[in-house]
């Protein structure tokens, strides 16, 4: 089969690899679409993936075409979206229900071959059957949506909150859509990319700007979400949290990224700084939300490229062009 391969740091290609073989409790998925994500850029930079080469792609959906000997829950022909999380179920974090913090954390497309290929193998437990009305080519959006759902689980949002989101890429826009549905009184979005910011306006954000100073919120925001991973944005956002408010680090930064906090202000104003790591008990809920139409795939997916153009897709994503870019084998 054909697959994208991150061969070494900074080097990606598309080549022929052996067809995957399922274990007893695995299924083989014929990939319909695979989304690109900031995590894929980190893998290309030599972060996250423990060893290279690796077939990337942790946001994917497709059709079941092969079953392991002990699989009874799914049938050939079923449309599925795949939760990439691979938890050990043995460490203290898994045993306490915090599998996203697993000491032996692994993921399809990060530590084992993923969905940037014609076919991918996944445990049957990680597959969510999709209803007939869903276009499986759009269902690669379910994995990032599940991360956004996890983010709002962490926030435990209060009704009537004033929300500020840094970044209007795919994840920032998903956080915008969920904020609107979790009782936010206002949702402002910041981005230096005017094309992406225009999409936030289309989706109905309250205010939009390149810088927070351009928005009229002198007391700050109850909830500030960084969806960029950018050091400057994070630093600015930490200073925009209102008294009693919360800062959520949602975007994925480089390992070396740092920011300065003000301990007295955090104490005196009872500010919460927290993070949200990937998916946790949120994938099925994200699939249900997606099936209900919470996202307009035609707005979120800006580019559909053939698998053979995976290197070009990565370059486009690195350049900040478009929104969600998917490859389709």
Secondary structure, DSSP 8 states (H G I E B T S, - for coil): -EEEEEEETTEEEEEE-------TTEEEEEEEEEE--HHHHHHHTT-S-SSSSB----EEEEEEEEE-TT--S--TT-EEEE--EE--S-SHHHHTT-GGG-TT-EEBTTTB--SSBSEEEEEGGGEEE--TTS-TTTTTHHHHHHHHHHHHHHHT--TT-EEEEE--SHHHHHHHHHHHHTT-SEEEEE-S-HHHHHHHHHTT-SEEESSGGGS--TT-EEEEEE-S--HHHHHHHHTTEEEEEEEEE-S---TT------HHHHHHTT-EEEE--S-SS-HHHHHHHHHTT-S-HHHHEEEEEEGGGHHHHHHHHHTT-SSEEEEE-
